């Protein structure tokens, strides 16, 4: 059995944005993204709003139909756009799940928590009878720090942190192997975020889970992730071991992100020079030619405008896409 559970090759997701024929326009949400995730690993995915993190996760689960690329899950080709391969996703829904960003919008307000969790159990025929179904629901609630009394309540009776726990319990109900965590802490109070991250880590250890953990907060991502990928305007710009990426970033965009992490110690904060990027993120409807970061990069030149940088392994396990790695390090 291979240790590689998730293998993504040249993933592409374009959304139609008006126009007809040759004038038809597309939002290039994800463009030529490749990565792997090992069994039992957590890969963090970070970047600014609109960079394509959430679209990447949802496309892998075929919540969006991919425009291009290939996704191999545990040796099975889930989709290969070029070869026109797309498997029936229902059997894989038990193995791959998602925890959504907004716990207020992702739970049906007309259903009790027990029915929300039980729906997935029913669809995938995970229980032989009502008692077994009930036992699974209560066990899932227990795993996320809730109890049997919560099963008969409705979502509006819970706090944001508790709702997100219900969303996590729903994902766990079918005993998955791989979970896309789509910014699961961004809508929560800071005081609750650490509790939820610790719970994710405990569940991973108990159930042997593999995560794609999408977030804005680099501090949270570095805590939970084995490796971190950085996206900018639909493309991956750097990928490395978590500690390596934070301490030795190679790409100028990654350096600017890391410099923005708040530092509690005032003395160290004074020593930390924040890298402020000029300009705004370009539109994915009309991205810059060549390197997409070049309009905000202090090292950009004609080479950057002429061609997109190659995605390559700069050091063992440390990948980046930049024409001037030597110049900016």
VOGU-3710 file (C-alpha; in Angstrom, 3 decimals, decimal comma):
1> xxxxxxxxxx> 0,000/0,000/0,000  1,407/3,389/-1,014  1,987/6,023/1,663  0,693/8,675/-0,759  -3,053/9,068/-0,247  -3,704/12,228/-2,276  -1,964/13,031/-5,553  -2,955/16,183/-7,427  -1,461/16,942/-10,846  -1,876/20,243/-12,740
11> xxxxxxxxxx> -5,283/20,984/-11,206  -7,231/23,679/-13,010  -10,551/25,312/-12,178  -11,903/28,110/-14,390  -15,346/29,648/-13,836  -17,274/31,245/-16,754  -17,564/35,024/-16,358  -19,568/36,218/-19,345  -18,940/36,773/-23,018  -19,515/34,479/-25,994
21> xxxxxxxxxx> -17,370/32,486/-28,406  -13,823/33,823/-28,670  -14,733/36,634/-26,285  -15,843/34,307/-23,507  -14,131/35,186/-20,223  -13,095/32,963/-17,341  -12,098/33,513/-13,726  -8,886/31,519/-13,361  -9,497/30,421/-9,771  -6,968/27,550/-9,771
31> xxxxxxxxxx> -4,338/27,112/-12,459  -1,758/24,314/-12,706  -1,585/23,308/-9,029  0,202/20,067/-8,068  0,889/18,472/-4,672  0,706/15,209/-2,737  -0,471/14,372/0,787  0,867/11,346/2,610  -1,382/9,043/4,626  -1,853/10,470/8,139
41> xxxxxxxxxx> -0,325/13,836/7,188  -1,735/17,349/7,431  -0,990/19,639/4,500  -1,741/23,277/5,280  -2,807/25,580/2,453  -2,480/29,341/2,966  -2,747/32,558/0,981  -4,793/35,732/0,652  -8,562/35,717/0,136  -9,404/34,745/-3,432
51> xxxxxxxxxx> -6,137/32,900/-4,084  -7,912/29,601/-4,811  -7,478/27,648/-1,556  -11,148/26,791/-1,032  -11,696/26,142/-4,746  -8,803/23,656/-4,686  -10,368/21,689/-1,828  -13,862/21,699/-3,276  -12,662/20,712/-6,744  -10,845/17,680/-5,351
61> xxxxxxxxxx> -14,129/16,486/-3,824  -15,940/17,289/-7,084  -18,198/19,841/-5,420  -16,963/21,822/-8,435  -16,320/19,935/-11,639  -12,644/20,399/-12,599  -11,600/22,257/-15,739  -8,280/20,448/-16,025  -5,790/18,186/-14,288  -5,802/14,828/-12,567
71> xxxxxxxxxx> -6,594/13,648/-9,034  -5,508/10,220/-7,804  -6,825/9,029/-4,433  -5,177/6,003/-2,852  -4,190/4,751/-6,306  -7,634/5,354/-7,870  -8,072/8,015/-10,566  -10,950/10,178/-9,323  -10,757/12,408/-12,366  -8,485/12,966/-15,337
81> xxxxxxxxxx> -9,900/15,749/-17,471  -7,584/15,159/-20,436  -8,548/11,464/-20,617  -12,192/12,289/-19,801  -12,217/10,077/-16,706  -14,662/10,916/-13,907  -15,694/8,202/-11,472  -18,972/7,963/-9,566  -18,257/9,897/-6,374  -20,820/8,260/-4,061
91> xxxxxxxxxx> -18,545/5,400/-2,896  -15,747/7,915/-2,271  -17,922/10,254/-0,191  -17,453/7,841/2,699  -13,682/8,102/2,352  -13,413/11,852/1,634  -15,314/14,485/3,592  -15,290/18,255/4,135  -15,736/20,583/7,105  -17,096/23,893/5,834
101> xxxxxxxxxx> -15,951/27,355/6,842  -19,206/28,835/8,105  -20,898/26,790/10,857  -23,935/29,084/10,649  -24,586/28,407/6,955  -23,514/24,753/6,633  -26,120/23,256/9,001  -29,802/22,954/8,025  -31,738/25,035/10,628  -34,829/22,821/10,217
111> xxxxxxxxxx> -33,047/19,619/11,226  -31,988/18,485/14,679  -28,310/17,818/15,255  -29,068/14,095/15,440  -30,725/14,157/12,011  -27,915/16,287/10,529  -25,344/13,681/11,550  -27,713/10,790/10,826  -28,381/11,898/7,240  -24,895/10,846/6,119
121> xxxxxxxxxx> -25,291/7,546/7,982  -28,557/6,914/6,104  -27,206/7,834/2,668  -24,229/5,500/3,006  -26,142/2,770/4,869  -23,698/2,823/7,771  -26,224/1,435/10,304  -28,261/-1,781/10,241  -31,050/-0,460/12,471  -32,229/2,611/14,424
131> xxxxxxxxxx> -30,340/1,673/17,576  -27,052/1,322/15,699  -27,721/4,632/13,945  -28,387/6,332/17,293  -25,247/4,824/18,818  -23,092/6,165/15,949  -24,620/9,649/16,325  -23,936/9,737/20,074  -20,402/8,413/19,577  -19,676/11,144/17,009
141> xxxxxxxxxx> -21,021/13,823/19,360  -18,858/12,431/22,154  -15,763/12,531/19,955  -16,206/16,262/19,350  -16,899/17,151/22,981  -20,715/17,163/22,911  -23,157/14,687/24,480  -26,412/12,796/23,902  -28,549/15,728/25,125  -27,392/17,777/22,140
151> xxxxxxxxxx> -28,795/15,298/19,605  -32,366/16,636/19,872  -31,449/20,305/19,671  -31,451/22,559/16,607  -28,445/24,503/15,268  -29,731/27,867/16,510  -29,448/26,587/20,084  -25,659/26,288/19,803  -22,743/28,715/19,838  -20,491/29,083/16,786
161> xxxxxxxxxx> -17,852/26,789/18,259  -20,443/24,123/19,088  -21,940/24,346/15,597  -18,538/23,758/14,085  -18,156/20,700/16,315  -21,455/19,434/14,903  -20,104/19,988/11,386  -17,005/17,988/12,287  -19,158/15,209/13,804  -21,155/15,060/10,555
171> xxxxxxxxxx> -17,938/14,611/8,568  -16,715/11,880/10,941  -19,992/9,933/10,901  -19,061/7,931/7,768  -15,598/7,071/9,123  -13,585/8,921/6,432  -9,846/8,731/5,736  -9,352/12,201/4,233  -10,968/15,479/5,331  -10,770/18,852/3,602
181> xxxxxxxxxx> -10,873/21,403/6,431  -12,055/24,534/4,633  -11,064/27,389/6,968  -12,797/25,637/9,885  -11,655/28,167/12,497  -11,904/31,505/10,660  -15,518/32,169/11,785  -14,787/31,319/15,435  -13,679/33,445/18,377  -9,933/33,369/19,000
191> xxxxxxxxxx> -10,545/31,746/22,394  -12,318/28,826/20,680  -9,904/28,395/17,761  -7,193/26,688/19,827  -9,737/24,220/21,242  -10,917/23,251/17,762  -7,360/22,868/16,423  -6,433/20,650/19,375  -9,558/18,588/18,715  -8,559/18,124/15,064
201> xxxxxxxxxx> -5,159/16,862/16,208  -6,698/14,446/18,735  -9,142/13,096/16,135  -6,316/12,611/13,651  -4,393/10,525/16,166  -7,449/8,510/17,235  -8,856/7,836/13,752  -5,772/7,948/11,513  -7,110/10,903/9,510  -5,399/12,806/6,715
211> xxxxxxxxxx> -6,131/16,540/6,368  -5,961/19,270/3,777  -6,148/22,187/6,216  -7,085/25,486/4,522  -6,693/28,709/6,514  -5,626/32,344/6,497  -3,882/32,224/9,854  -0,299/31,059/9,402  0,129/30,760/13,179  -2,643/28,153/13,327
221> xxxxxxxxxx> -1,501/26,372/10,177  2,095/25,976/11,346  0,802/24,450/14,598  -1,269/21,703/12,971  0,489/21,095/9,624  3,335/18,779/8,692  3,870/20,696/5,452  2,548/24,028/4,181  1,704/25,129/0,652  1,405/28,815/-0,239
231> xxxxxxxxxx> -0,945/29,959/-3,008  -1,098/33,267/-4,840  -3,704/34,162/-7,475  -4,590/30,559/-8,313  -1,087/29,101/-8,331  1,132/27,391/-5,798  4,278/29,457/-5,201  5,971/27,454/-2,433  5,638/24,152/-0,582  7,828/22,818/2,221
241> xxxxxxxxxx> 7,996/21,244/5,653  6,153/23,453/8,137  9,205/24,430/10,202  11,347/24,847/7,085  8,818/27,135/5,393  8,397/29,366/8,448  12,116/29,654/9,247  13,586/29,606/5,709  11,026/30,839/3,166  12,395/31,098/-0,366
251> xxxxxxxxxx> 9,646/32,884/-2,303  9,256/36,672/-1,802  5,487/36,312/-1,335  5,925/33,708/1,399  8,435/35,991/3,113  5,915/38,827/3,173  3,205/36,550/4,639  5,492/35,299/7,395  6,667/38,806/8,253  3,016/39,711/8,968
261> xxxxxxxxxx> 2,585/37,059/11,696  2,037/38,943/14,998  4,783/38,452/17,592  3,806/38,622/21,258  7,251/39,593/22,573  7,678/43,392/22,030  11,473/43,092/21,824  11,304/40,473/19,068  8,512/42,405/17,361  10,814/45,415/17,023
271> xxxxxxxxxx> 13,499/43,218/15,471  11,054/41,720/12,997  10,888/43,829/9,838  7,520/43,592/8,202  7,605/43,319/4,406  4,826/45,485/3,006  3,730/44,590/-0,516  2,824/47,436/-2,852  -0,274/47,427/-5,015  -3,318/45,164/-5,013
281> xxxxxxxxxx> -3,818/41,533/-5,961  -4,588/41,431/-9,715  -7,927/40,115/-10,930  -8,122/36,369/-11,638  -10,245/37,386/-14,613  -7,189/38,944/-16,237  -4,019/37,777/-14,426  -0,593/39,194/-15,339  1,491/37,426/-17,950  4,369/35,260/-16,791
291> xxxxxxxxxx> 4,735/35,218/-13,012  1,464/36,270/-11,397  3,262/37,812/-8,434  5,490/40,065/-10,566  3,266/43,174/-10,276  3,982/43,271/-6,522  7,456/41,719/-6,408  10,537/43,897/-5,783  12,724/41,498/-7,820  10,551/41,372/-10,954
301> xxxxxxxxxx> 12,104/42,012/-14,383  11,486/41,225/-18,051  12,009/37,504/-17,484  9,148/37,433/-14,998  6,795/39,069/-17,513  7,825/36,801/-20,372  7,290/33,366/-18,828  5,753/31,702/-15,796  8,426/30,350/-13,432  8,921/26,589/-13,299
311> xxxxxxxxxx> 7,626/24,714/-10,250  10,701/22,858/-9,046  12,390/21,308/-6,023  14,956/23,869/-4,840  16,110/21,774/-1,885  15,023/18,327/-0,749  11,266/18,535/-0,098  11,252/22,322/-0,599  9,473/23,433/-3,798  9,058/26,942/-5,199
321> xxxxxxxxx> 8,175/28,764/-8,406  10,364/31,862/-8,878  12,839/33,016/-11,546  15,015/34,756/-8,960  15,305/32,452/-5,956  19,044/33,230/-5,708  18,498/36,973/-5,940  15,875/37,174/-3,190  17,671/34,916/-0,690
//
